[in-house]
Every structure is written in structure tokens, then in C-alpha cells.
Amino acid sequence: MSTRSPRSNDAKSDERRVRVVVAEHNPLVVSALREMLDCDGRFELLASVQSGKHFLELATTQQFDVAVIGLKLADMDGADVLAEIQSRKLNVRITVFSNDHDIGILKQCVRLGAQGYCFQFDDPPIIFETILAVAHGRICIPYIDFGKVNDTPLSQLTVRERELLAVLSDGWTNLQIATRTGISENTVKYHLKNLYDKLAVRNRAMAVALYSSEKRRIPRLPFG
């Protein structure tokens, strides 16, 4: 990842500043980000929110170039926010601002559609360049083996589990699945729990978001 040399304030003022929205529950982190972005001059911090619900409302009502979201918000995780963005088909560019070096979290965020990923302990130039790259439509994440990004639990699902995931993405309810397959709702719930465990997700929305990001590579078979 390259860094840019400092530019004069006059040069910066000639360009439209990148409009940024921050979603982060820690006010100290928000304050630090605000100060960094203001001092650099290439950015305009439009808003900061602490909850995923408020961020999703902003994403549907306000125009901005890039969002910087933390891993933990007041009411949901960053992964839940990414899943909701995919589920709602929102055209939002996201940089995850992480305080965790876990490579598994990085891969999950990339699978859920994050275009940028940086760490709270990165040097400011790295953070700036990540935000700028994503704002301009590029992907900017720490080095990982892209050949293994999609080596996920989805590839380990049985044909039946893939069929179940496909109908979930079509909006089928538990009752519809039970009625059309001749099994009880309790059995459907049991299969869904096993499916969520395999995918390492907590709910239907996250499972569907993962499926949607890889559906071109998943065989679509009739269920029933």
C-alpha cells in the first residue's frame, strides 16, 4: 500500500473533499478519527453514529463517499452491518476500522463486501490511503492470500444444505420450508441451527449475505 507525500493546503482545497461517515461506538476513537481527518484536509466528516441502526438509516438517506465502521457498534457487530447492507442492496463503500488482528475477521469482512480494511493502530497515512482508495472505487486491504478468501464453510456444505441456503435467500419462511418438504418446523429449525454453525454466523441475514456474495459459485438446485 503506497503513501502520498504531504501536499499544500492550496492543492488540497482545489479538490472536492471526500465525504466520510463514521460508525463507531467508542467516542474516543471517533474523536481521534475526527481530528485526524480534519487535520489532513482531504476529508469532510459528515456524521458519526454509534449504532448500526442509525448508520443504516444514514446509508439510505444521505450521500457520502465512504463509511468507516468499527467491529463493534452499540447495537450490532460490523459484520451484521455489512450483512444488512448486502441484504438491502445498498450502494455503500465501506472501510472497516478494526482493533483486532484476527485474520478470520478480515476474511469475513471481505466476504461480506467490505472494500477497505485498516487497523486502529496503523499509521495515519495508511488509514488515509485506505479511505481514499475505497472512496475512489478501489479495494484496499492488508495482504492476505486471496486464493483462500473464499475457502469458507460454504464449500463444506452438503447439497441439501446448499439447497436450504438458496431458499432462505428467496425469502422462504420456516413454515414454507416445512410445508413444501414435508418436515416439521422444529426439524427445519434444527437444520438451520446446524447450517448457521457451519457458516459461523448467528442469524438468517448473515447466512443469506454470505450466500449472495458467492451464489455464482454455488449450484442452484430445486428444493423439495
C-alpha positions in Angstrom: 0.0 0.0 0.0 1.5 3.3 -1.1 1.5 6.5 0.9 1.3 10.0 -0.5 3.6 12.8 0.3 2.1 15.8 2.1 0.5 18.4 -0.2 0.0 22.1 0.4 -3.3 23.3 1.7 -3.9 25.2 -1.6 -3.5 21.9 -3.5 -6.0 20.2 -1.2 -8.5 22.9 -1.4 -8.6 22.6 -5.2 -10.2 19.1 -4.9 -13.6 18.2 -3.5 -13.1 16.7 -0.1 -14.0 13.0 0.4 -17.3 12.8 2.3 -16.9 10.4 5.2 -19.4 8.9 7.7 -18.1 7.1 10.8 -19.9 4.3 12.7 -18.1 3.5 15.9 -19.4 3.0 19.5 -16.2 4.3 21.2 -16.3 8.1 21.5 -12.5 8.3 21.9 -11.9 6.5 18.6 -14.4 8.8 16.9 -12.7 11.9 18.4 -9.3 10.7 17.2 -10.6 10.0 13.7 -12.3 13.3 13.5 -9.1 15.2 14.5 -7.0 13.1 12.0 -9.4 13.7 9.1 -9.8 17.4 9.9 -6.0 17.9 10.1 -5.4 16.2 6.8 -7.7 18.4 4.8 -8.8 15.9 2.1 -11.8 14.7 4.1 -15.1 16.0 5.3 -16.6 14.1 8.2 -20.4 14.4 7.6 -21.6 12.4 10.6 -20.7 10.0 13.2 -23.1 7.4 14.8 -22.7 4.8 17.5 -25.3 2.3 16.4 -25.8 0.1 13.3 -29.4 1.1 13.1 -28.6 4.8 12.8 -25.8 4.1 10.3 -28.2 2.1 8.0 -30.7 5.0 8.2 -27.9 7.3 7.1 -26.9 5.0 4.3 -30.4 5.2 2.8 -30.9 8.9 3.3 -27.6 10.7 3.0 -25.0 10.9 0.2 -21.4 10.2 1.1 -18.3 8.7 -0.5 -17.2 6.2 2.1 -18.1 4.9 5.5 -15.7 3.9 8.2 -17.2 1.4 10.6 -15.9 -0.3 13.7 -16.1 -4.0 14.5 -18.4 -3.3 17.5 -21.3 -0.9 17.4 -23.7 -0.1 20.2 -26.4 -2.5 18.9 -24.7 -4.8 16.4 -21.3 -6.0 15.1 -19.7 -4.6 12.0 -20.3 -7.9 10.3 -24.0 -7.6 10.9 -23.9 -4.1 9.3 -22.2 -5.5 6.3 -24.7 -8.3 6.0 -27.6 -5.8 6.2 -26.0 -3.6 3.5 -25.9 -6.6 1.2 -29.4 -7.7 2.1 -30.8 -4.3 1.4 -28.7 -3.9 -1.7 -27.3 -0.5 -0.6 -24.6 1.0 -2.7 -22.3 1.9 0.1 -18.5 1.8 0.1 -17.2 0.5 3.4 -13.8 0.6 5.2 -13.7 -1.5 8.4 -11.7 0.2 11.1 -10.5 -2.8 13.2 -8.9 -3.1 16.6 -8.4 -6.9 16.1 -5.6 -8.6 14.1 -7.6 -11.8 13.7 -7.2 -12.8 10.0 -10.6 -14.6 10.3 -12.4 -11.4 10.9 -10.6 -9.7 8.0 -11.7 -12.6 5.7 -15.3 -12.5 6.9 -15.5 -8.7 6.3 -14.1 -9.1 2.8 -16.6 -11.9 2.0 -19.4 -9.7 3.3 -18.4 -6.9 0.9 -16.0 -4.6 2.8 -13.8 -2.8 0.2 -11.3 -1.5 2.8 -9.8 -2.7 6.0 -7.3 -1.0 8.3 -6.3 -1.1 11.9 -6.8 1.5 14.6 -3.1 1.2 15.4 -2.0 1.8 11.8 0.0 5.0 11.0 -2.3 7.8 9.8 -1.0 7.8 6.2 -2.1 4.1 5.9 -5.6 4.9 7.2 -5.9 7.9 4.9 -4.8 6.0 1.8 -7.2 3.1 2.6 -10.2 5.5 3.0 -9.2 7.4 -0.2 -8.8 4.2 -2.2 -12.2 2.9 -1.2 -13.8 6.3 -1.8 -12.5 6.1 -5.4 -13.9 2.7 -6.0 -10.8 0.5 -5.3 -10.2 -2.3 -2.8 -7.6 -1.7 -0.2 -7.0 -4.3 2.5 -3.9 -5.8 4.3 -2.2 -8.6 2.4 -4.0 -11.9 2.6 -3.9 -15.0 0.3 -6.9 -14.2 -2.0 -6.9 -17.8 -3.1 -8.1 -18.7 0.3 -10.6 -15.9 0.9 -13.4 -18.0 -0.5 -12.2 -21.2 1.2 -15.1 -20.8 3.5 -17.6 -23.1 5.3 -19.9 -22.7 2.2 -17.6 -25.0 0.3 -18.1 -27.7 3.0 -21.9 -27.6 2.9 -23.8 -30.7 1.7 -26.0 -30.4 -1.4 -29.1 -30.4 0.9 -27.6 -27.6 3.0 -26.9 -25.5 -0.1 -30.5 -26.0 -1.3 -31.7 -24.8 2.1 -29.5 -21.8 1.9 -30.8 -21.0 -1.6 -34.4 -21.0 -0.5 -33.5 -18.9 2.5 -32.2 -16.3 0.1 -35.5 -16.4 -1.7 -37.3 -15.4 1.5 -38.9 -18.7 2.4 -40.1 -18.8 6.0 -39.6 -21.8 8.3 -43.3 -22.7 7.7 -43.0 -22.6 3.9 -39.9 -24.8 4.1 -41.6 -27.3 6.4 -44.8 -27.4 4.2 -43.0 -27.9 0.9 -40.6 -30.5 2.2 -42.9 -32.5 4.5 -40.9 -32.0 7.7 -41.8 -30.3 10.9 -40.9 -26.7 11.7 -38.8 -27.9 14.6 -36.8 -30.1 12.2 -36.4 -27.0 10.0 -35.1 -25.0 13.0 -32.7 -27.9 13.8 -31.3 -27.9 10.2 -31.0 -24.1 10.3 -29.0 -24.2 13.5 -26.6 -26.7 12.1 -26.3 -24.5 8.9 -25.6 -21.4 10.9 -23.0 -23.3 13.0 -21.2 -24.5 9.8 -21.2 -21.0 8.4 -20.1 -19.4 11.7 -22.9 -16.9 11.5 -25.6 -16.0 14.1 -28.7 -15.5 12.0 -30.5 -15.8 8.7 -29.5 -12.4 7.4 -25.8 -13.2 7.8 -26.2 -16.6 6.2 -28.0 -15.1 3.2 -25.4 -12.3 2.9 -22.6 -14.9 2.6 -24.6 -16.9 0.1 -25.4 -13.8 -2.0 -21.7 -12.9 -2.2 -20.9 -16.4 -3.6 -24.0 -17.5 -5.3 -22.4 -17.6 -8.8 -20.2 -20.4 -7.5 -22.9 -22.3 -5.7 -25.1 -24.8 -7.7 -28.7 -23.8 -7.6 -30.8 -26.9 -7.3 -34.6 -27.3 -6.8 -35.6 -27.8 -3.2 -38.1 -30.4 -2.2 
